[in-house]
Amino acid sequence: MSNTEVLPFPSPPGAGDTWQIVSMRFPGWTEDDDGFFRPQFVLAVSAETGRIGASDLVRPGALDITLVQAAMDNLEEASGTRPATIEVDDSELADALAKLLKGRGIEVSLIDKLPLMAEPIGEMYRELKGDEPYDAAGDVPGVTIEHLLAFAEAAEIFRRAAPWRYLASIDIIEIAAPRPAPNVRFACVLSSHGQIGLGFAEKRSLLEQSPDEGESAVALLTNHSLWSVTYHEPWELPILEHEAWLEHGLPFDPDGRIPSAVQYGPKRRVRRASPKMLAFFEGLFRALAETSEDELDAGEWHKVVGTSLGTLELALSLPDMLAPPAPAEDEPPSFNPLRRGVAMERIRDLLLEQDFESEEEMQAFMEREIIGKELPPPRMEGPEDEARELALEAMDTPGRRGIALARRALALDPDSPIAHITLAERASDPEHAVELYQNAVAAAERSLDPELFKEAVGDFWGVSETRPYMEARKGFADALWSIGRRREAVGHYTELLRLNPNDNQGIRDILPPALMIVGDDKAAEKLLDRYAEDITAGPAFNRALVVFRSKGDTKAARERLTEALERNHHVPDFLLDRARFPEELPAGYTLGSVEEALFYFMTSEEAWAETPGALEWLAERCD
């Protein structure tokens, strides 16, 4: 509470007039550099004249008495009266006014309701409601605050359980019972692009549809309606919905978002949930929060949960766990370096089984039995071998089925590094990924002969058994970087290059900008010199940047930049935000191409952005 020495009303109060004053949130959103907010302001109304006075709109915070004074001064000017009585509905405001007006002959009363405020406040809400996207959840006939509270609490339980750690959006859930509406037979867990919750449709194909695979979202809704039960930013919802959450203390998520059920349909029609639908969504939230991984892997399960309308019995299944979908005929095989490493091990075993008397005899055998031929199945001498094959299959299998295969592999061999890597790759958040990759590194290290870390240094990747360790450690470094543990990540990248200077994993593209970001420019320059023969654009631009960081806009820096631009003139377009980022990342690139520039941008944009004056220098040199 701020104070002021300036007291209102130097003259005695007028006879009989009563003012009502309220401090409230504005029924609308505004934005400043710190984001969206609903401003706070003070409103004052005269009973005698019906005139209104208001303060300026400010960011919400503690009650500021200067705002109250501003509203009172404004009303005095508008009405020409002074109050004999001021009525408020907030004890903090009443105490502040009583202290401010002590000895002025004005009574301050604390009452439950302010009837004079109903019309002006109602009019503000009516004027702003026309701009809102749809009706508030509480506007639906029959929906009470108890229904909304039960739904919000279930959404919070679902959020805390984080089932997206175990189910991807491609894992379609079939709801056999109950179905309160025909368009909620299939559901999927949402956790990307800022959305957390559930999506629903009458056909699973509608949930599998994406804009870049056919119809756009708008076209999709021409003939179908889809329920989306997700967390929304407060300013995306009707003001009255936000008011209900604040007034009744309903739970927000940690980012201040509100769970909301919205049905989108043909002709841009938007519907809100009835009490029955809210209870259904509430029950499904609770059921999925209670579902175990063993139940998911079984493929079908039942749950009995309580809702605001009573007990709900749900029969759920994952159809793809019960009957795996056939692979697409035109889908190219994925490149899996770990599977290739296993194949190399099998080739080595086949060659060791032979008794060659000369290199020519070995070459003839390879041409006859190996080159261009399908390899015989790997040896299956124990649970470790079976676990390895399951884990490799898991890596190539999307969705929950891939996770289930990895879990089966770990049941056979708890130290299966490929299974641990598979689970780490599927982690839904960076913190969980760090934990899982750390497990993968430890498991992979236990599977290797300790002598390899001495004998194979310099050609570590060439020993095929080491590849799970190398892949796990790179994944661990990437995950550490993503959560801000950057010096640790740099340490792992550096060690990977020490073990394998041939760099089959592309570490030399990642490490120089990473070193610059953590402030080790000398190490970055030394590393770039180590791979000076690299003819791609990335090292050239990194050399220009590291020289600019240490020496500024010098002849040496300009020469390095000129050389880089000769290798790829598209790079500045991405760094300077002049090029449109593609919806889908390319699989590879050719020298000097737009795709090469995009790959460089992805690894090095932060280093440029964090170097004072670097982007301005680049823009000046490229104009």
KEKETI-197069 format. One line per field, with one value per residue (C-alpha): residue number from 0; x, y, z; residue in three letters. Coordinates in steps of 0.2 Angstrom, whole numbers, plus 5000, padded with zeros to 4 digits. Layout:
<rs>
i: [NUM;...] .
X: [X;...] .
Y: [Y;...] .
Z: [Z;...] .
aa: [ALA;...] .
</rs>
This chain:
<rs>
i: [0;1;2;3;4;5;6;7;8;9;10;11;12;13;14;15;16;17;18;19;20;21;22;23;24;25;26;27;28;29;30;31;32;33;34;35;36;37;38;39;40;41;42;43;44;45;46;47;48;49;50;51;52;53;54;55;56;57;58;59;60;61;62;63;64;65;66;67;68;69;70;71;72;73;74;75;76;77;78;79;80;81;82;83;84;85;86;87;88;89;90;91;92;93;94;95;96;97;98;99;100;101;102;103;104;105;106;107;108;109;110;111;112;113;114;115;116;117;118;119;120;121;122;123;124;125;126;127;128;129;130;131;132;133;134;135;136;137;138;139;140;141;142;143;144;145;146;147;148;149;150;151;152;153;154;155;156;157;158;159;160;161;162;163;164;165;166;167;168;169;170;171;172;173;174;175;176;177;178;179;180;181;182;183;184;185;186;187;188;189;190;191;192;193;194;195;196;197;198;199;200;201;202;203;204;205;206;207;208;209;210;211;212;213;214;215;216;217;218;219;220;221;222;223;224;225;226;227;228;229;230;231;232;233;234;235;236;237;238;239;240;241;242;243;244;245;246;247;248;249;250;251;252;253;254;255;256;257;258;259;260;261;262;263;264;265;266;267;268;269;270;271;272;273;274;275;276;277;278;279;280;281;282;283;284;285;286;287;288;289;290;291;292;293;294;295;296;297;298;299;300;301;302;303;304;305;306;307;308;309;310;311;312;313;314;315;316;317;318;319;320;321;322;323;324;325;326;327;328;329;330;331;332;333;334;335;336;337;338;339;340;341;342;343;344;345;346;347;348;349;350;351;352;353;354;355;356;357;358;359;360;361;362;363;364;365;366;367;368;369;370;371;372;373;374;375;376;377;378;379;380;381;382;383;384;385;386;387;388;389;390;391;392;393;394;395;396;397;398;399;400;401;402;403;404;405;406;407;408;409;410;411;412;413;414;415;416;417;418;419;420;421;422;423;424;425;426;427;428;429;430;431;432;433;434;435;436;437;438;439;440;441;442;443;444;445;446;447;448;449;450;451;452;453;454;455;456;457;458;459;460;461;462;463;464;465;466;467;468;469;470;471;472;473;474;475;476;477;478;479;480;481;482;483;484;485;486;487;488;489;490;491;492;493;494;495;496;497;498;499;500;501;502;503;504;505;506;507;508;509;510;511;512;513;514;515;516;517;518;519;520;521;522;523;524;525;526;527;528;529;530;531;532;533;534;535;536;537;538;539;540;541;542;543;544;545;546;547;548;549;550;551;552;553;554;555;556;557;558;559;560;561;562;563;564;565;566;567;568;569;570;571;572;573;574;575;576;577;578;579;580;581;582;583;584;585;586;587;588;589;590;591;592;593;594;595;596;597;598;599;600;601;602;603;604;605;606;607;608;609;610;611;612;613;614;615;616;617;618;619;620;621;622] .
X: [5000;5008;5004;5002;5001;4988;4971;4955;4941;4948;4930;4916;4907;4890;4874;4868;4878;4885;4899;4903;4922;4929;4947;4945;4953;4949;4938;4950;4968;4983;5001;5017;5036;5033;5018;4999;4990;4973;4976;4970;4960;4948;4930;4920;4901;4890;4872;4865;4871;4875;4891;4907;4925;4940;4958;4971;4974;4990;4999;4990;4999;4996;4982;4988;4979;4984;4973;4959;4962;4963;4946;4938;4945;4938;4921;4921;4924;4911;4897;4901;4897;4907;4902;4895;4897;4909;4904;4917;4917;4935;4942;4959;4952;4940;4955;4965;4951;4947;4965;4966;4949;4951;4943;4936;4918;4916;4910;4918;4907;4911;4896;4894;4888;4890;4873;4878;4893;4882;4877;4893;4903;4890;4891;4910;4908;4894;4905;4920;4911;4908;4926;4928;4931;4916;4905;4913;4913;4901;4888;4883;4866;4868;4887;4891;4907;4907;4908;4922;4931;4931;4936;4951;4957;4957;4966;4979;4981;4983;4996;5006;5006;5013;5006;5015;5031;5024;5012;5016;5002;5003;4997;4979;4968;4951;4937;4925;4915;4907;4905;4894;4895;4900;4915;4925;4928;4947;4959;4977;4988;4995;5011;5019;5018;5014;4998;4995;4980;4969;4962;4947;4939;4926;4939;4957;4962;4957;4969;4983;4980;4992;4992;5007;5000;4984;4970;4973;4965;4952;4947;4947;4934;4922;4914;4920;4920;4935;4936;4952;4954;4970;4978;4975;4983;4970;4969;4963;4948;4932;4935;4921;4930;4946;4936;4928;4946;4951;4936;4934;4953;4952;4970;4980;4996;5013;5013;4996;4986;4968;4962;4948;4936;4932;4924;4928;4916;4910;4907;4919;4906;4913;4904;4908;4906;4890;4890;4890;4905;4915;4912;4918;4934;4937;4935;4947;4960;4959;4960;4975;4984;4981;4986;5003;5015;5011;4993;4998;5010;4995;4986;4969;4963;4949;4947;4934;4935;4924;4918;4907;4892;4896;4906;4913;4919;4930;4936;4952;4964;4979;4974;4992;4998;4985;4988;5003;5000;5008;5023;5020;5026;5034;5043;5062;5072;5079;5097;5102;5121;5118;5110;5125;5137;5129;5129;5148;5150;5141;5152;5167;5161;5158;5175;5183;5173;5183;5200;5207;5224;5226;5218;5212;5203;5195;5190;5182;5172;5166;5160;5152;5144;5143;5143;5126;5119;5107;5116;5111;5102;5114;5119;5106;5116;5108;5096;5108;5108;5089;5088;5099;5088;5072;5081;5086;5068;5062;5073;5064;5046;5037;5025;5021;5025;5043;5044;5036;5049;5063;5055;5055;5073;5078;5068;5080;5095;5095;5111;5105;5113;5102;5086;5091;5095;5078;5069;5080;5076;5058;5059;5046;5056;5074;5076;5069;5081;5096;5091;5088;5104;5114;5107;5111;5129;5132;5124;5135;5151;5147;5145;5163;5180;5188;5204;5195;5196;5215;5218;5205;5207;5208;5197;5184;5170;5179;5176;5158;5154;5158;5144;5130;5142;5146;5128;5122;5136;5132;5113;5118;5128;5114;5102;5113;5115;5096;5094;5108;5122;5133;5150;5146;5140;5155;5166;5157;5158;5177;5179;5169;5181;5196;5190;5186;5195;5187;5171;5158;5145;5147;5153;5165;5150;5142;5157;5165;5150;5147;5164;5161;5145;5153;5167;5182;5186;5204;5198;5186;5199;5211;5197;5194;5212;5212;5199;5206;5204;5185;5177;5159;5153;5151;5169;5172;5158;5164;5182;5175;5165;5179;5191;5177;5174;5193;5198;5182;5180;5198;5205;5208;5189;5183;5194;5187;5170;5173;5179;5164;5152;5160;5157;5138;5130;5113;5119;5117;5098;5095;5106;5098;5080;5078;5074;5059;5062;5055;5041;5051;5070;5080;5088;5104;5113;5125;5139;5133;5115;5101;5100;5118;5115;5100;5110;5123;5110;5103;5120;5128;5114;5115;5134;5131;5116;5126;5141;5139;5139;5141;5124;5126;5143;5137;5122;5134;5147;5133;5123] .
Y: [5000;5016;5032;5050;5067;5074;5072;5073;5085;5100;5107;5098;5084;5087;5082;5065;5058;5040;5034;5016;5012;4996;4990;4977;4969;4976;4964;4963;4960;4971;4968;4976;4971;4958;4950;4950;4955;4961;4979;4984;5000;5009;5013;5025;5029;5042;5037;5054;5058;5040;5048;5037;5041;5029;5029;5024;5006;4999;4982;4972;4972;4978;4991;5008;5022;5034;5025;5027;5045;5047;5039;5050;5065;5060;5057;5073;5083;5073;5073;5090;5081;5075;5060;5059;5040;5029;5011;4997;4978;4975;4977;4982;4996;5001;5002;5013;5025;5026;5031;5043;5052;5052;5069;5073;5069;5055;5038;5023;5007;4989;4980;4963;4970;4986;4987;5004;4995;4981;4992;5000;4984;4974;4986;4985;4966;4967;4978;4967;4950;4953;4951;4935;4918;4909;4907;4904;4886;4892;4899;4881;4877;4865;4868;4873;4879;4861;4853;4865;4862;4843;4845;4857;4846;4831;4840;4845;4826;4822;4836;4830;4812;4817;4802;4810;4802;4786;4789;4799;4808;4794;4782;4782;4777;4769;4772;4757;4763;4775;4787;4802;4808;4799;4810;4805;4786;4789;4800;4805;4812;4830;4837;4847;4865;4871;4860;4848;4838;4826;4827;4817;4812;4800;4791;4788;4794;4812;4811;4805;4819;4833;4849;4844;4827;4832;4843;4858;4860;4871;4860;4845;4854;4856;4839;4834;4840;4838;4840;4848;4847;4856;4870;4887;4904;4915;4928;4914;4911;4922;4934;4926;4910;4918;4927;4910;4902;4917;4920;4901;4897;4884;4877;4884;4875;4882;4894;4901;4892;4885;4868;4870;4859;4866;4857;4864;4860;4864;4882;4888;4883;4881;4872;4871;4855;4850;4843;4826;4829;4838;4823;4811;4822;4822;4803;4801;4812;4803;4786;4790;4797;4781;4770;4760;4756;4738;4741;4751;4737;4725;4735;4736;4740;4745;4759;4764;4782;4795;4811;4826;4815;4799;4784;4781;4764;4766;4752;4758;4751;4755;4746;4747;4737;4723;4723;4732;4742;4737;4748;4759;4752;4767;4771;4771;4761;4772;4773;4766;4767;4755;4742;4744;4741;4725;4720;4724;4713;4699;4701;4700;4684;4676;4680;4673;4657;4654;4648;4659;4655;4671;4689;4683;4669;4681;4693;4679;4674;4691;4693;4677;4677;4695;4709;4712;4698;4698;4693;4677;4681;4686;4673;4671;4663;4671;4684;4698;4694;4693;4709;4717;4712;4718;4735;4737;4733;4746;4759;4757;4756;4772;4776;4765;4749;4754;4758;4742;4733;4742;4738;4719;4721;4728;4714;4702;4712;4727;4733;4733;4750;4751;4749;4762;4774;4770;4775;4791;4796;4795;4806;4819;4833;4837;4833;4816;4814;4818;4805;4791;4795;4795;4777;4773;4779;4769;4753;4755;4758;4742;4732;4737;4730;4744;4741;4748;4765;4764;4753;4760;4779;4787;4775;4771;4772;4759;4746;4742;4737;4755;4763;4762;4770;4784;4787;4787;4799;4811;4810;4814;4829;4835;4834;4842;4857;4858;4861;4873;4862;4868;4866;4848;4846;4853;4841;4826;4833;4836;4818;4810;4819;4813;4795;4796;4811;4804;4811;4800;4809;4827;4834;4846;4855;4857;4860;4876;4887;4878;4883;4901;4902;4896;4908;4897;4906;4899;4881;4885;4892;4878;4865;4874;4874;4855;4852;4865;4854;4854;4862;4864;4882;4879;4880;4895;4905;4899;4905;4922;4923;4918;4931;4944;4940;4942;4956;4965;4971;4969;4964;4946;4945;4952;4940;4925;4931;4934;4916;4910;4919;4911;4894;4898;4915;4909;4908;4927;4925;4913;4922;4939;4932;4936;4918;4908;4893;4877;4867;4851;4849;4842;4825;4831;4845;4849;4861;4879;4875;4883;4866;4868;4885;4879;4866;4879;4891;4877;4873;4891;4904;4906;4910;4924;4931;4931;4940;4959;4967;4951;4951;4970;4967;4952;4963;4977;4966;4958;4973] .
Z: [5000;4995;5004;5000;5009;4997;5005;4994;4998;5006;5008;5019;5011;5002;5011;5008;4993;4994;4984;4980;4976;4970;4965;4951;4936;4920;4909;4895;4891;4887;4883;4887;4885;4900;4891;4893;4908;4915;4921;4938;4941;4953;4949;4959;4957;4964;4970;4968;4950;4944;4937;4936;4940;4936;4938;4925;4921;4929;4930;4944;4961;4979;4982;4978;4987;4974;4961;4973;4975;4956;4954;4968;4960;4943;4951;4960;4944;4934;4947;4956;4973;4988;4997;5015;5015;5005;5003;4998;4999;5003;5020;5015;5005;5019;5031;5019;5016;5034;5038;5023;5027;5046;5052;5036;5041;5028;5034;5027;5027;5023;5014;5006;4989;4979;4969;4961;4953;4944;4929;4925;4927;4918;4904;4902;4901;4888;4877;4878;4876;4857;4855;4864;4855;4862;4878;4894;4902;4915;4902;4897;4905;4920;4922;4940;4948;4956;4939;4934;4950;4948;4930;4934;4949;4937;4924;4937;4942;4924;4922;4937;4931;4914;4904;4889;4896;4891;4877;4861;4851;4838;4851;4848;4862;4859;4871;4870;4885;4890;4875;4880;4862;4845;4842;4857;4852;4849;4859;4859;4872;4867;4874;4859;4853;4870;4871;4886;4887;4875;4858;4852;4836;4829;4818;4822;4805;4810;4824;4813;4800;4800;4789;4779;4775;4766;4772;4782;4800;4793;4779;4791;4801;4786;4789;4806;4824;4836;4855;4862;4881;4884;4894;4887;4890;4900;4887;4874;4885;4889;4903;4914;4913;4920;4933;4939;4941;4951;4961;4966;4968;4954;4950;4936;4929;4934;4919;4924;4910;4912;4907;4895;4885;4867;4853;4835;4821;4804;4800;4813;4826;4844;4858;4876;4887;4895;4913;4906;4894;4908;4919;4905;4902;4921;4922;4907;4915;4931;4923;4912;4927;4936;4921;4923;4910;4912;4908;4892;4887;4889;4876;4885;4902;4913;4926;4938;4944;4953;4944;4948;4942;4950;4946;4928;4921;4907;4894;4886;4873;4862;4845;4839;4854;4850;4832;4825;4809;4793;4788;4773;4757;4751;4768;4766;4779;4793;4795;4812;4816;4830;4819;4806;4820;4825;4807;4807;4822;4813;4798;4809;4817;4800;4794;4811;4808;4792;4790;4776;4769;4760;4758;4741;4748;4761;4747;4737;4752;4755;4737;4737;4755;4761;4748;4741;4752;4766;4782;4791;4808;4822;4835;4849;4863;4878;4884;4880;4862;4862;4871;4859;4844;4853;4857;4839;4834;4847;4839;4823;4830;4834;4848;4863;4854;4853;4871;4876;4865;4874;4891;4886;4881;4898;4907;4898;4900;4912;4905;4887;4881;4865;4875;4887;4872;4864;4880;4882;4864;4868;4883;4883;4892;4893;4912;4910;4895;4905;4918;4905;4894;4910;4913;4895;4896;4912;4904;4888;4898;4909;4892;4886;4891;4901;4891;4875;4883;4882;4867;4855;4858;4841;4832;4845;4833;4822;4836;4832;4850;4856;4846;4859;4871;4859;4854;4872;4877;4863;4868;4886;4880;4870;4884;4896;4884;4882;4901;4903;4910;4896;4902;4907;4889;4882;4892;4885;4867;4869;4876;4861;4849;4859;4858;4840;4831;4814;4821;4814;4824;4818;4835;4826;4819;4837;4848;4841;4843;4860;4866;4861;4870;4886;4883;4878;4862;4862;4863;4848;4837;4841;4837;4820;4816;4820;4806;4794;4779;4781;4766;4772;4776;4795;4800;4789;4797;4814;4810;4805;4821;4833;4825;4827;4845;4849;4837;4831;4813;4808;4791;4797;4802;4786;4776;4785;4782;4764;4763;4772;4761;4745;4752;4756;4753;4761;4779;4782;4777;4791;4804;4800;4799;4781;4776;4779;4791;4782;4790;4788;4791;4776;4778;4771;4761;4747;4748;4746;4747;4757;4766;4772;4778;4788;4796;4801;4808;4819;4827;4828;4828;4847;4846;4834;4844;4860;4852;4854;4837;4827;4818;4815;4808;4797;4790;4786;4777;4767;4762] .
aa: [MET;SER;ASN;THR;GLU;VAL;LEU;PRO;PHE;PRO;SER;PRO;PRO;GLY;ALA;GLY;ASP;THR;TRP;GLN;ILE;VAL;SER;MET;ARG;PHE;PRO;GLY;TRP;THR;GLU;ASP;ASP;ASP;GLY;PHE;PHE;ARG;PRO;GLN;PHE;VAL;LEU;ALA;VAL;SER;ALA;GLU;THR;GLY;ARG;ILE;GLY;ALA;SER;ASP;LEU;VAL;ARG;PRO;GLY;ALA;LEU;ASP;ILE;THR;LEU;VAL;GLN;ALA;ALA;MET;ASP;ASN;LEU;GLU;GLU;ALA;SER;GLY;THR;ARG;PRO;ALA;THR;ILE;GLU;VAL;ASP;ASP;SER;GLU;LEU;ALA;ASP;ALA;LEU;ALA;LYS;LEU;LEU;LYS;GLY;ARG;GLY;ILE;GLU;VAL;SER;LEU;ILE;ASP;LYS;LEU;PRO;LEU;MET;ALA;GLU;PRO;ILE;GLY;GLU;MET;TYR;ARG;GLU;LEU;LYS;GLY;ASP;GLU;PRO;TYR;ASP;ALA;ALA;GLY;ASP;VAL;PRO;GLY;VAL;THR;ILE;GLU;HIS;LEU;LEU;ALA;PHE;ALA;GLU;ALA;ALA;GLU;ILE;PHE;ARG;ARG;ALA;ALA;PRO;TRP;ARG;TYR;LEU;ALA;SER;ILE;ASP;ILE;ILE;GLU;ILE;ALA;ALA;PRO;ARG;PRO;ALA;PRO;ASN;VAL;ARG;PHE;ALA;CYS;VAL;LEU;SER;SER;HIS;GLY;GLN;ILE;GLY;LEU;GLY;PHE;ALA;GLU;LYS;ARG;SER;LEU;LEU;GLU;GLN;SER;PRO;ASP;GLU;GLY;GLU;SER;ALA;VAL;ALA;LEU;LEU;THR;ASN;HIS;SER;LEU;TRP;SER;VAL;THR;TYR;HIS;GLU;PRO;TRP;GLU;LEU;PRO;ILE;LEU;GLU;HIS;GLU;ALA;TRP;LEU;GLU;HIS;GLY;LEU;PRO;PHE;ASP;PRO;ASP;GLY;ARG;ILE;PRO;SER;ALA;VAL;GLN;TYR;GLY;PRO;LYS;ARG;ARG;VAL;ARG;ARG;ALA;SER;PRO;LYS;MET;LEU;ALA;PHE;PHE;GLU;GLY;LEU;PHE;ARG;ALA;LEU;ALA;GLU;THR;SER;GLU;ASP;GLU;LEU;ASP;ALA;GLY;GLU;TRP;HIS;LYS;VAL;VAL;GLY;THR;SER;LEU;GLY;THR;LEU;GLU;LEU;ALA;LEU;SER;LEU;PRO;ASP;MET;LEU;ALA;PRO;PRO;ALA;PRO;ALA;GLU;ASP;GLU;PRO;PRO;SER;PHE;ASN;PRO;LEU;ARG;ARG;GLY;VAL;ALA;MET;GLU;ARG;ILE;ARG;ASP;LEU;LEU;LEU;GLU;GLN;ASP;PHE;GLU;SER;GLU;GLU;GLU;MET;GLN;ALA;PHE;MET;GLU;ARG;GLU;ILE;ILE;GLY;LYS;GLU;LEU;PRO;PRO;PRO;ARG;MET;GLU;GLY;PRO;GLU;ASP;GLU;ALA;ARG;GLU;LEU;ALA;LEU;GLU;ALA;MET;ASP;THR;PRO;GLY;ARG;ARG;GLY;ILE;ALA;LEU;ALA;ARG;ARG;ALA;LEU;ALA;LEU;ASP;PRO;ASP;SER;PRO;ILE;ALA;HIS;ILE;THR;LEU;ALA;GLU;ARG;ALA;SER;ASP;PRO;GLU;HIS;ALA;VAL;GLU;LEU;TYR;GLN;ASN;ALA;VAL;ALA;ALA;ALA;GLU;ARG;SER;LEU;ASP;PRO;GLU;LEU;PHE;LYS;GLU;ALA;VAL;GLY;ASP;PHE;TRP;GLY;VAL;SER;GLU;THR;ARG;PRO;TYR;MET;GLU;ALA;ARG;LYS;GLY;PHE;ALA;ASP;ALA;LEU;TRP;SER;ILE;GLY;ARG;ARG;ARG;GLU;ALA;VAL;GLY;HIS;TYR;THR;GLU;LEU;LEU;ARG;LEU;ASN;PRO;ASN;ASP;ASN;GLN;GLY;ILE;ARG;ASP;ILE;LEU;PRO;PRO;ALA;LEU;MET;ILE;VAL;GLY;ASP;ASP;LYS;ALA;ALA;GLU;LYS;LEU;LEU;ASP;ARG;TYR;ALA;GLU;ASP;ILE;THR;ALA;GLY;PRO;ALA;PHE;ASN;ARG;ALA;LEU;VAL;VAL;PHE;ARG;SER;LYS;GLY;ASP;THR;LYS;ALA;ALA;ARG;GLU;ARG;LEU;THR;GLU;ALA;LEU;GLU;ARG;ASN;HIS;HIS;VAL;PRO;ASP;PHE;LEU;LEU;ASP;ARG;ALA;ARG;PHE;PRO;GLU;GLU;LEU;PRO;ALA;GLY;TYR;THR;LEU;GLY;SER;VAL;GLU;GLU;ALA;LEU;PHE;TYR;PHE;MET;THR;SER;GLU;GLU;ALA;TRP;ALA;GLU;THR;PRO;GLY;ALA;LEU;GLU;TRP;LEU;ALA;GLU;ARG;CYS;ASP] .
</rs>
